[in-house]
Amino acid sequence: MFSNCGGKIKNLAKIIFWFGLIVGVLWLIVSLAQYANGREYLEYSSAYGGSSSYSILQASGDKAYTGIVGIYYSIILLASSIVTAWPLYGFGIIVTHFENASEISMLEADTNIQIEEIISTEEIRHTEEAKNEEL
């Protein structure tokens, strides 16, 4: 769960982007069709006062008004999915960079420990050789 966090964040950003894009485009198409079917009856919608005697006109106007609202919200969905996905993907890149840097620093630390062990064993061997030469 806690390994490869940067990759998971980047995948989440991709999912948010593609989900928002697909749903937003589909919603926009449906809303445009709904608006186009009843735009001439828009003045009879409930939002503009309605029509008490012509309920069919009012229903058609309500569908057109719902289409307009759907157009606005689908555009907002498209924009918000793009605006949300970019910084989230960038954050995933940053996390991946620091994960890689952390792994490199741990490898360097392991290498330094191994070098120190080699140097200390060499020093011990040299001191023992020096003691043996003195005897």
DSSP file with accessible surface (Angstrom, degrees, kcal/mol):
  #  RESIDUE AA STRUCTURE BP1 BP2  ACC     N-H-->O    O-->H-N    N-H-->O    O-->H-N    TCO  KAPPA ALPHA  PHI   PSI    X-CA   Y-CA   Z-CA
    1    1 A M              0   0  170      0, 0.0     0, 0.0     0, 0.0     0, 0.0   0.000 360.0 360.0 360.0 -38.0    0.0    0.0    0.0
    2    2 A F        +     0   0  166      2,-0.0     3,-0.4     3,-0.0     2,-0.3   0.288 360.0  95.2-100.9  10.8    2.8    2.4    0.8
    3    3 A S  S    S+     0   0   84      1,-0.2     5,-0.1     2,-0.1     0, 0.0  -0.783  90.9  10.7 -99.1 146.2    5.2    1.4   -1.9
    4    4 A N  S  > S+     0   0   96     -2,-0.3     4,-1.8     1,-0.1    -1,-0.2   0.908  73.1 162.8  56.3  48.1    5.3    3.3   -5.2
    5    5 A C  H  >  +     0   0   39     -3,-0.4     4,-2.4     1,-0.2     5,-0.2   0.882  69.7  56.2 -64.4 -37.6    3.1    6.1   -3.8
    6    6 A G  H  > S+     0   0    0      1,-0.2     4,-2.3     2,-0.2    -1,-0.2   0.908 107.0  48.9 -62.7 -40.9    4.1    8.5   -6.6
    7    7 A G  H  > S+     0   0   10      1,-0.2     4,-2.3     2,-0.2    -1,-0.2   0.890 111.1  50.3 -65.0 -37.9    3.0    6.0   -9.3
    8    8 A K  H  X S+     0   0   93     -4,-1.8     4,-2.3     2,-0.2    -2,-0.2   0.894 109.9  50.2 -68.0 -38.1   -0.3    5.6   -7.5
    9    9 A I  H  X S+     0   0   36     -4,-2.4     4,-2.3     2,-0.2    -2,-0.2   0.921 111.0  49.1 -65.4 -42.0   -0.9    9.3   -7.3
   10   10 A K  H  X S+     0   0   50     -4,-2.3     4,-2.2     1,-0.2    -2,-0.2   0.913 111.1  49.9 -64.5 -39.7   -0.1    9.7  -11.0
   11   11 A N  H  X S+     0   0   88     -4,-2.3     4,-2.4     2,-0.2    -1,-0.2   0.897 109.2  52.2 -65.1 -38.8   -2.5    6.9  -11.9
   12   12 A L  H  X S+     0   0   88     -4,-2.3     4,-2.7     2,-0.2    -2,-0.2   0.913 108.6  50.9 -62.5 -40.7   -5.2    8.5   -9.7
   13   13 A A  H  X S+     0   0    2     -4,-2.3     4,-2.5     1,-0.2    -2,-0.2   0.907 110.3  49.3 -63.1 -40.9   -4.7   11.8  -11.6
   14   14 A K  H  X S+     0   0   94     -4,-2.2     4,-2.8     2,-0.2     5,-0.3   0.913 111.3  49.4 -64.0 -42.2   -5.0   10.0  -14.9
   15   15 A I  H  X S+     0   0  110     -4,-2.4     4,-2.8     2,-0.2     5,-0.3   0.933 111.9  48.1 -63.0 -45.7   -8.3    8.3  -13.8
   16   16 A I  H  X S+     0   0   55     -4,-2.7     4,-2.5     2,-0.2     5,-0.3   0.926 113.9  47.9 -60.8 -43.7   -9.7   11.6  -12.6
   17   17 A F  H  X S+     0   0   52     -4,-2.5     4,-2.5    -5,-0.2    -2,-0.2   0.961 116.3  40.7 -62.7 -52.7   -8.8   13.3  -15.9
   18   18 A W  H  X S+     0   0  141     -4,-2.8     4,-2.8     2,-0.2     5,-0.3   0.896 116.1  50.1 -68.3 -37.9  -10.2   10.6  -18.2
   19   19 A F  H  X S+     0   0  137     -4,-2.8     4,-2.6    -5,-0.3     5,-0.4   0.951 114.2  44.8 -63.9 -47.3  -13.3   10.0  -16.0
   20   20 A G  H  X S+     0   0    3     -4,-2.5     4,-2.2    -5,-0.3     5,-0.2   0.894 114.9  49.3 -62.9 -38.4  -14.1   13.8  -16.0
   21   21 A L  H  X S+     0   0   48     -4,-2.5     4,-2.4    -5,-0.3     5,-0.2   0.957 115.1  41.8 -67.1 -48.1  -13.4   14.1  -19.7
   22   22 A I  H  X S+     0   0   95     -4,-2.8     4,-2.5     2,-0.2     5,-0.2   0.949 119.4  43.0 -66.8 -49.0  -15.6   11.2  -20.8
   23   23 A V  H  X S+     0   0   50     -4,-2.6     4,-2.8    -5,-0.3     5,-0.2   0.916 114.7  51.6 -64.8 -40.8  -18.4   11.9  -18.4
   24   24 A G  H  X S+     0   0    0     -4,-2.2     4,-2.3    -5,-0.4    -1,-0.2   0.912 111.4  46.1 -62.7 -42.9  -18.2   15.7  -19.2
   25   25 A V  H  X S+     0   0   63     -4,-2.4     4,-2.5     2,-0.2    -1,-0.2   0.929 114.7  47.3 -67.0 -43.9  -18.3   15.1  -23.0
   26   26 A L  H  X S+     0   0  104     -4,-2.5     4,-2.4    -5,-0.2     5,-0.2   0.925 113.4  48.2 -62.0 -43.3  -21.2   12.7  -22.7
   27   27 A W  H  X S+     0   0  103     -4,-2.8     4,-2.6    -5,-0.2    -1,-0.2   0.893 111.0  51.7 -64.6 -37.9  -23.1   15.0  -20.4
   28   28 A L  H  X S+     0   0   42     -4,-2.3     4,-2.7    -5,-0.2     5,-0.2   0.925 109.9  48.7 -64.7 -43.0  -22.5   17.9  -22.8
   29   29 A I  H  X S+     0   0  102     -4,-2.5     4,-2.3     2,-0.2    -2,-0.2   0.936 113.8  45.9 -62.9 -46.0  -23.8   15.9  -25.8
   30   30 A V  H  X S+     0   0   90     -4,-2.4     4,-2.6     1,-0.2    -2,-0.2   0.922 114.1  48.9 -63.9 -42.3  -26.9   14.9  -24.0
   31   31 A S  H  X S+     0   0    1     -4,-2.6     4,-2.6     2,-0.2    -2,-0.2   0.895 110.3  50.5 -66.9 -39.3  -27.5   18.4  -22.6
   32   32 A L  H  X S+     0   0   82     -4,-2.7     4,-2.7     2,-0.2    -1,-0.2   0.913 112.0  47.9 -63.6 -41.1  -27.0   20.0  -26.1
   33   33 A A  H  X S+     0   0   49     -4,-2.3     4,-2.0    -5,-0.2    -2,-0.2   0.914 112.2  49.5 -64.8 -41.2  -29.5   17.5  -27.6
   34   34 A Q  H  X S+     0   0   61     -4,-2.6     4,-0.9     1,-0.2    -2,-0.2   0.905 113.7  45.7 -66.1 -40.0  -32.0   18.2  -24.8
   35   35 A Y  H >X S+     0   0   71     -4,-2.6     4,-0.9     1,-0.2     3,-0.6   0.920 111.0  52.8 -67.3 -41.8  -31.6   22.0  -25.3
   36   36 A A  H 3< S+     0   0   41     -4,-2.7     3,-0.3     1,-0.2     4,-0.2   0.855 105.6  55.1 -64.6 -33.4  -31.9   21.7  -29.0
   37   37 A N  H 3< S+     0   0  129     -4,-2.0    -1,-0.2     1,-0.2    -2,-0.2   0.774 124.3  21.0 -71.4 -25.6  -35.2   19.7  -28.8
   38   38 A G  H X< S+     0   0    4     -4,-0.9     3,-1.4    -3,-0.6    26,-0.3   0.206  81.8 115.1-130.7  21.3  -37.0   22.3  -26.7
   39   39 A R  G >< S+     0   0  139     -4,-0.9     3,-1.2    -3,-0.3     4,-0.3   0.817  76.7  58.2 -66.4 -28.5  -35.2   25.7  -27.2
   40   40 A E  G 3  S+     0   0  108      1,-0.2    -1,-0.3    -4,-0.2     3,-0.2   0.708 108.1  48.0 -74.1 -13.1  -38.2   27.3  -28.8
   41   41 A Y  G X  S+     0   0   81     -3,-1.4     3,-1.6    19,-0.2    -1,-0.2   0.220  77.8 107.7-105.0  10.9  -40.3   26.5  -25.7
   42   42 A L  G X  S+     0   0   27     -3,-1.2     3,-1.8     1,-0.3     6,-0.2   0.859  70.9  62.2 -60.5 -33.3  -37.7   27.9  -23.2
   43   43 A E  G 3  S+     0   0  129      1,-0.3    -1,-0.3    -4,-0.3     7,-0.2   0.723 100.5  55.4 -67.7 -16.3  -39.8   30.9  -22.5
   44   44 A Y  G <  S+     0   0   75     -3,-1.6     7,-0.4    13,-0.2    -1,-0.3   0.384  82.8 118.5 -95.4   4.4  -42.6   28.6  -21.1
   45   45 A S  S X >S-     0   0    0     -3,-1.8     5,-2.1    16,-0.3     3,-1.0  -0.232  77.5-114.1 -71.2 160.8  -40.3   26.9  -18.6
   46   46 A S  G > 5S+     0   0   61     12,-0.4     3,-1.3     1,-0.2    -1,-0.1   0.790 114.0  65.0 -63.6 -29.1  -40.9   27.0  -14.8
   47   47 A A  G 3 5S+     0   0   54      1,-0.3    -1,-0.2     2,-0.1    -4,-0.1   0.798 105.9  43.7 -66.2 -26.3  -37.7   29.0  -14.3
   48   48 A Y  G < 5S-     0   0  133     -3,-1.0    -1,-0.3    -6,-0.2    -2,-0.2   0.051 136.8 -78.7-106.5  22.6  -39.2   31.9  -16.4
   49   49 A G  T < 5 -     0   0   70     -3,-1.3    -3,-0.2     2,-0.0    -2,-0.1   0.104  65.5-130.3 106.0 -22.7  -42.7   31.8  -14.8
   50   50 A G      < -     0   0   25     -5,-2.1     2,-0.4    -7,-0.2    -5,-0.2  -0.081  21.1 -86.0  74.1-174.9  -44.2   28.8  -16.6
   51   51 A S        -     0   0   17     -7,-0.4     7,-0.2     3,-0.1    -1,-0.1  -0.966  25.5-163.0-138.4 117.6  -47.4   28.6  -18.4
   52   52 A S  S    S+     0   0  126     -2,-0.4     3,-0.2     1,-0.2    -1,-0.1   0.847  90.3  39.2 -73.6 -31.3  -50.5   27.6  -16.5
   53   53 A S  S    S+     0   0   86      1,-0.2     2,-0.6     2,-0.1    -1,-0.2   0.717 112.5  54.1 -93.8 -19.7  -52.7   26.6  -19.4
   54   54 A Y     >  +     0   0  141      1,-0.2     4,-1.9     2,-0.1    -1,-0.2  -0.743  55.8 166.0-116.7  82.7  -50.1   24.9  -21.6
   55   55 A S  H  > S+     0   0   87     -2,-0.6     4,-2.3     1,-0.2    -1,-0.2   0.817  77.3  56.4 -69.6 -29.6  -48.5   22.2  -19.5
   56   56 A I  H  > S+     0   0  133      2,-0.2     4,-2.3     1,-0.2    -1,-0.2   0.911 108.2  48.3 -68.5 -40.0  -46.9   20.5  -22.5
   57   57 A L  H  > S+     0   0   37      2,-0.2     4,-2.5     1,-0.2   -13,-0.2   0.905 111.1  50.9 -63.7 -39.7  -45.2   23.7  -23.4
   58   58 A Q  H  X S+     0   0   50     -4,-1.9     4,-2.6    -7,-0.2   -12,-0.4   0.916 109.3  50.0 -65.8 -41.0  -44.0   24.1  -19.9
   59   59 A A  H  X S+     0   0   48     -4,-2.3     4,-2.0     2,-0.2    -1,-0.2   0.916 112.0  48.0 -63.4 -42.1  -42.6   20.6  -19.8
   60   60 A S  H  X S+     0   0   34     -4,-2.3     4,-2.0     2,-0.2    -2,-0.2   0.905 112.2  49.4 -65.7 -40.0  -40.7   21.2  -23.1
   61   61 A G  H  X S+     0   0    0     -4,-2.5     4,-2.6     2,-0.2   -16,-0.3   0.886 108.8  53.0 -65.1 -38.2  -39.4   24.5  -21.7
   62   62 A D  H  X S+     0   0   50     -4,-2.6     4,-2.6     2,-0.2    -1,-0.2   0.892 107.9  51.0 -64.2 -38.2  -38.3   22.8  -18.5
   63   63 A K  H  X S+     0   0  125     -4,-2.0     4,-1.9     2,-0.2    -2,-0.2   0.907 111.0  48.2 -65.1 -40.1  -36.4   20.2  -20.6
   64   64 A A  H  X S+     0   0    0     -4,-2.0     4,-2.0   -26,-0.3    -2,-0.2   0.918 112.1  48.8 -66.4 -40.5  -34.6   23.0  -22.5
   65   65 A Y  H  X S+     0   0   88     -4,-2.6     4,-2.4     1,-0.2    -2,-0.2   0.911 109.4  52.1 -66.0 -38.9  -33.8   24.8  -19.3
   66   66 A T  H  X S+     0   0   74     -4,-2.6     4,-2.5     1,-0.2    -1,-0.2   0.870 107.0  54.7 -62.7 -36.1  -32.4   21.6  -17.9
   67   67 A G  H  X S+     0   0    0     -4,-1.9     4,-2.2     2,-0.2    -2,-0.2   0.912 107.2  49.4 -62.7 -41.7  -30.3   21.3  -21.1
   68   68 A I  H  X S+     0   0   29     -4,-2.0     4,-2.2     2,-0.2    -2,-0.2   0.938 112.2  47.4 -63.5 -45.2  -28.8   24.7  -20.5
   69   69 A V  H  X S+     0   0   43     -4,-2.4     4,-2.6     1,-0.2     5,-0.2   0.916 111.2  52.1 -63.0 -39.7  -28.0   23.9  -16.9
   70   70 A G  H  X S+     0   0    5     -4,-2.5     4,-2.4     1,-0.2    -1,-0.2   0.872 106.7  53.4 -63.9 -36.6  -26.5   20.6  -18.0
   71   71 A I  H  X S+     0   0   30     -4,-2.2     4,-2.0     2,-0.2    -1,-0.2   0.943 110.7  46.6 -62.8 -46.3  -24.3   22.5  -20.6
   72   72 A Y  H  X S+     0   0  148     -4,-2.2     4,-2.2     1,-0.2    -2,-0.2   0.943 115.3  45.2 -61.0 -48.3  -23.0   24.8  -17.8
   73   73 A Y  H  X S+     0   0  131     -4,-2.6     4,-2.5     1,-0.2    -1,-0.2   0.842 110.3  53.6 -69.6 -32.2  -22.3   21.9  -15.4
   74   74 A S  H  X S+     0   0    0     -4,-2.4     4,-2.5    -5,-0.2    -1,-0.2   0.904 109.5  48.8 -68.7 -36.6  -20.6   19.7  -18.0
   75   75 A I  H  X S+     0   0   90     -4,-2.0     4,-2.6     2,-0.2     5,-0.2   0.917 111.4  49.9 -66.3 -39.9  -18.3   22.5  -19.0
   76   76 A I  H  X S+     0   0   98     -4,-2.2     4,-2.9     2,-0.2     5,-0.2   0.914 110.5  50.6 -63.7 -40.5  -17.5   23.0  -15.3
   77   77 A L  H  X S+     0   0   45     -4,-2.5     4,-2.3     2,-0.2     5,-0.2   0.926 110.8  48.5 -63.5 -43.7  -16.8   19.2  -14.9
   78   78 A L  H  X S+     0   0   33     -4,-2.5     4,-1.7     2,-0.2    -2,-0.2   0.941 115.0  44.4 -61.3 -47.4  -14.5   19.3  -17.9
   79   79 A A  H  X S+     0   0   52     -4,-2.6     4,-2.9     1,-0.2     5,-0.2   0.921 114.0  49.0 -65.8 -42.2  -12.6   22.3  -16.6
   80   80 A S  H  X S+     0   0   51     -4,-2.9     4,-2.3     1,-0.2     5,-0.2   0.860 108.2  53.4 -70.1 -32.2  -12.4   21.0  -13.0
   81   81 A S  H  X S+     0   0    5     -4,-2.3     4,-2.0    -5,-0.2    -1,-0.2   0.913 113.7  43.3 -68.3 -36.6  -11.1   17.5  -14.1
   82   82 A I  H  X S+     0   0   50     -4,-1.7     4,-2.0    -5,-0.2    -2,-0.2   0.949 115.5  47.6 -70.3 -46.4   -8.3   19.2  -16.1
   83   83 A V  H  < S+     0   0   95     -4,-2.9    -2,-0.2     1,-0.2    -1,-0.2   0.847 116.8  44.2 -66.2 -31.7   -7.5   21.7  -13.4
   84   84 A T  H  X S+     0   0   69     -4,-2.3     4,-1.5    -5,-0.2    -1,-0.2   0.885 111.6  51.9 -79.1 -37.9   -7.5   18.9  -10.7
   85   85 A A  H  X S+     0   0    4     -4,-2.0     4,-2.7    -5,-0.2     5,-0.2   0.879 102.4  58.0 -71.6 -37.5   -5.5   16.3  -12.7
   86   86 A W  H  X S+     0   0  181     -4,-2.0     4,-2.3     2,-0.2    -1,-0.2   0.954 111.0  38.7 -62.5 -53.9   -2.6   18.5  -13.6
   87   87 A P  H  > S+     0   0   86      0, 0.0     4,-2.5     0, 0.0    -1,-0.2   0.897 116.7  52.7 -65.5 -34.6   -1.4   19.5  -10.1
   88   88 A L  H  X S+     0   0   45     -4,-1.5     4,-2.1     2,-0.2    -2,-0.2   0.924 110.5  47.2 -66.0 -40.0   -2.2   16.0   -8.8
   89   89 A Y  H  X S+     0   0   81     -4,-2.7     4,-2.0     2,-0.2    -1,-0.2   0.915 111.5  51.5 -66.0 -41.1   -0.1   14.4  -11.6
   90   90 A G  H  X S+     0   0   28     -4,-2.3     4,-2.2    -5,-0.2    -2,-0.2   0.893 107.9  51.8 -61.9 -40.0    2.7   16.9  -10.8
   91   91 A F  H  X S+     0   0  111     -4,-2.5     4,-2.7     1,-0.2    -1,-0.2   0.902 107.4  53.2 -63.4 -38.3    2.6   16.0   -7.2
   92   92 A G  H  X S+     0   0    0     -4,-2.1     4,-2.5     1,-0.2    -2,-0.2   0.891 107.5  51.1 -63.5 -37.6    2.9   12.3   -8.2
   93   93 A I  H  X S+     0   0   83     -4,-2.0     4,-2.5     2,-0.2    -2,-0.2   0.921 110.5  49.0 -64.7 -42.3    6.0   13.2  -10.2
   94   94 A I  H  X S+     0   0   90     -4,-2.2     4,-2.4     2,-0.2    -2,-0.2   0.932 111.7  48.4 -63.2 -44.7    7.5   15.0   -7.2
   95   95 A V  H  X S+     0   0   30     -4,-2.7     4,-2.5     1,-0.2   -89,-0.2   0.922 111.4  50.2 -63.3 -41.8    6.8   12.1   -4.9
   96   96 A T  H  X S+     0   0   26     -4,-2.5     4,-2.5     1,-0.2    -1,-0.2   0.920 109.4  52.1 -61.3 -41.5    8.3    9.6   -7.4
   97   97 A H  H  X S+     0   0  118     -4,-2.5     4,-2.4     1,-0.2    -2,-0.2   0.929 112.3  44.4 -60.8 -45.5   11.4   11.8   -7.6
   98   98 A F  H  X S+     0   0  130     -4,-2.4     4,-2.3     2,-0.2    -1,-0.2   0.837 110.7  54.6 -72.1 -30.5   11.8   11.9   -3.8
   99   99 A E  H  X S+     0   0   45     -4,-2.5     4,-2.3    -5,-0.2    -1,-0.2   0.934 111.2  45.3 -64.1 -44.1   11.2    8.1   -3.6
  100  100 A N  H  X S+     0   0   76     -4,-2.5     4,-2.4     2,-0.2    -2,-0.2   0.902 112.8  50.5 -65.4 -40.4   13.9    7.5   -6.1
  101  101 A A  H  X S+     0   0   42     -4,-2.4     4,-2.6     1,-0.2    -1,-0.2   0.894 110.1  51.0 -64.6 -37.7   16.2    9.9   -4.3
  102  102 A S  H  X S+     0   0   59     -4,-2.3     4,-2.2     2,-0.2    -2,-0.2   0.913 110.3  48.5 -65.1 -43.1   15.5    8.1   -1.0
  103  103 A E  H  X S+     0   0  109     -4,-2.3     4,-2.2     2,-0.2    -2,-0.2   0.915 112.1  49.4 -64.1 -40.0   16.3    4.8   -2.6
  104  104 A I  H  X S+     0   0   92     -4,-2.4     4,-2.6     1,-0.2    -2,-0.2   0.922 110.7  49.5 -65.2 -42.4   19.6    6.1   -4.0
  105  105 A S  H  X S+     0   0   59     -4,-2.6     4,-2.4     1,-0.2    -1,-0.2   0.875 109.8  51.4 -66.6 -34.6   20.6    7.6   -0.7
  106  106 A M  H  X S+     0   0  107     -4,-2.2     4,-2.4     2,-0.2    -1,-0.2   0.908 110.7  48.7 -67.2 -38.6   19.9    4.3    1.1
  107  107 A L  H  X S+     0   0  113     -4,-2.2     4,-2.6     2,-0.2    -2,-0.2   0.912 111.4  49.8 -64.9 -40.4   22.0    2.5   -1.5
  108  108 A E  H  X S+     0   0  113     -4,-2.6     4,-2.9     2,-0.2    -2,-0.2   0.901 110.0  50.7 -64.1 -40.2   24.8    5.1   -1.0
  109  109 A A  H  X S+     0   0   44     -4,-2.4     4,-2.4     2,-0.2    -2,-0.2   0.918 111.2  48.2 -63.7 -43.0   24.5    4.6    2.8
  110  110 A D  H  X S+     0   0   88     -4,-2.4     4,-2.3     2,-0.2    -2,-0.2   0.918 112.7  48.8 -62.1 -42.3   24.8    0.8    2.4
  111  111 A T  H  X S+     0   0   68     -4,-2.6     4,-2.6     2,-0.2    -2,-0.2   0.919 110.5  50.8 -64.2 -42.1   27.8    1.3    0.1
  112  112 A N  H  X S+     0   0   90     -4,-2.9     4,-2.7     2,-0.2    -2,-0.2   0.898 109.7  50.4 -62.8 -40.1   29.4    3.7    2.6
  113  113 A I  H  X S+     0   0   83     -4,-2.4     4,-2.4     2,-0.2    -1,-0.2   0.925 111.2  48.5 -63.7 -42.7   28.9    1.2    5.4
  114  114 A Q  H  X S+     0   0  115     -4,-2.3     4,-2.3     2,-0.2    -2,-0.2   0.914 111.9  49.1 -64.5 -40.7   30.5   -1.5    3.3
  115  115 A I  H  X S+     0   0   81     -4,-2.6     4,-3.0     2,-0.2    -2,-0.2   0.923 110.8  50.4 -64.3 -42.7   33.4    0.7    2.4
  116  116 A E  H  X S+     0   0  128     -4,-2.7     4,-2.9     1,-0.2    -2,-0.2   0.897 110.2  50.3 -63.0 -38.7   33.9    1.6    6.1
  117  117 A E  H  X S+     0   0  115     -4,-2.4     4,-2.5     2,-0.2    -1,-0.2   0.920 111.9  47.4 -64.7 -42.1   33.9   -2.0    7.0
  118  118 A I  H  X S+     0   0  100     -4,-2.3     4,-2.5     2,-0.2    -2,-0.2   0.934 113.6  47.9 -64.0 -44.8   36.5   -2.8    4.3
  119  119 A I  H  X S+     0   0   83     -4,-3.0     4,-2.8     1,-0.2    -2,-0.2   0.925 112.1  49.4 -63.2 -43.7   38.6    0.1    5.5
  120  120 A S  H  X S+     0   0   48     -4,-2.9     4,-2.5     2,-0.2    -1,-0.2   0.908 111.9  47.7 -65.4 -38.6   38.4   -0.9    9.1
  121  121 A T  H  X S+     0   0   77     -4,-2.5     4,-2.4     2,-0.2    -1,-0.2   0.897 112.6  50.1 -67.9 -35.5   39.3   -4.5    8.3
  122  122 A E  H  X S+     0   0   63     -4,-2.5     4,-2.7     2,-0.2    -2,-0.2   0.914 110.9  49.0 -66.3 -41.2   42.2   -3.2    6.2
  123  123 A E  H  X S+     0   0  121     -4,-2.8     4,-2.6     2,-0.2    -2,-0.2   0.915 111.5  49.2 -63.6 -42.1   43.4   -1.0    9.1
  124  124 A I  H  X S+     0   0   90     -4,-2.5     4,-2.5     2,-0.2    -2,-0.2   0.927 112.1  48.4 -62.9 -42.9   43.1   -3.9   11.5
  125  125 A R  H  X S+     0   0  117     -4,-2.4     4,-2.6     1,-0.2    -2,-0.2   0.922 112.1  48.8 -65.0 -41.9   45.1   -6.1    9.2
  126  126 A H  H  X S+     0   0  108     -4,-2.7     4,-2.6     2,-0.2    -1,-0.2   0.904 111.8  48.9 -65.4 -41.4   47.8   -3.4    8.7
  127  127 A T  H  X S+     0   0   76     -4,-2.6     4,-2.2     2,-0.2    -1,-0.2   0.898 112.4  48.3 -65.6 -38.2   48.1   -2.8   12.4
  128  128 A E  H  X S+     0   0  109     -4,-2.5     4,-2.4     2,-0.2    -2,-0.2   0.909 112.3  49.1 -66.8 -40.0   48.4   -6.6   13.0
  129  129 A E  H  X S+     0   0   85     -4,-2.6     4,-2.3     2,-0.2    -2,-0.2   0.900 110.6  50.7 -64.4 -39.3   51.0   -6.8   10.3
  130  130 A A  H  X S+     0   0   43     -4,-2.6     4,-1.8     2,-0.2    -2,-0.2   0.908 110.9  48.7 -65.4 -38.6   52.9   -3.9   11.8
  131  131 A K  H  X S+     0   0  135     -4,-2.2     4,-1.3     1,-0.2    -2,-0.2   0.904 111.5  49.8 -66.8 -41.6   52.8   -5.6   15.2
  132  132 A N  H  < S+     0   0  114     -4,-2.4    -2,-0.2     1,-0.2    -1,-0.2   0.860 109.9  51.0 -66.2 -35.0   54.1   -8.8   13.7
  133  133 A E  H  < S+     0   0  165     -4,-2.3    -1,-0.2     1,-0.2    -2,-0.2   0.844 107.0  54.2 -69.8 -35.1   56.9   -7.0   11.9
  134  134 A E  H  <        0   0  162     -4,-1.8    -1,-0.2    -5,-0.2    -2,-0.2   0.821 360.0 360.0 -68.0 -30.1   57.9   -5.3   15.2
  135  135 A L     <        0   0  177     -4,-1.3    -2,-0.1    -5,-0.1    -3,-0.1   0.780 360.0 360.0 -79.1 360.0   58.2   -8.7   16.8
